[in-house]
Amino acid sequence: MLKPVQDNVCLTRIVASEEMVNGLYIPDSAKEDANIGIIEALGTDPEMLEVLSVGDKVIYRKFAGTEVKFEDETYLIVKFADILCVVE
């Protein structure tokens, strides 16, 4: 498992749905990232640990973070400041 340091957060991206509500198919070339992810691991920043928990669904800034492949999984490492809100 990845263990972020300081104010970094490890996320798994939530992939956008392949169809719209009215049933129209959206090709991959027209899809836009949803910028929503699930927290897999947190760094050690005390301020961040007061607000976020592993398993939280969050919305993060567009173009934020670094994509990493680890043990056949793809993760996104973002800074705490790039997380905009927790989805409840």
Disulfide bonds with the S-S distance in Angstrom:
none
